Amino acid sequence: MLNFILLQATEGAAQQGNQWSFWIMMILIFVVFYFFMIRPQTKKQKELQKQRDAMKKGDKVVTAGGIYGEIKEVQDAAFIITIAKDVTIKVSKDSVFADASEAAASEKK
């Protein structure tokens, strides 16, 4: 009978230790995900949003669909972009990026 009680007590202590190690591992995994995946992505999104807010009339841009153009008008949630002579399109601000080829060309000058 005494052996059974001692066996139950040691199993309970080992099981409690396993629970603590499980929670410590889960917290460590979350910390790794945060610092290596979530945090850099949010910083990148904030930088991209800041860049979109700074866009103005006359800037060269590329849409998410790969259409190159120049901003003709800035609205609250969209840009009016000229893609050819007398051809304009309205595009959501979320799908517009600065034209990297124009930026690189201006840096070389």
Summary of the structure (lengths in Angstrom):
residues: 109
radius of gyration: 28.0
end to end distance: 89.3
largest distance: 94.3
contacts: 244
relative contact order: 0.09
helix: 60%
strand: 25%
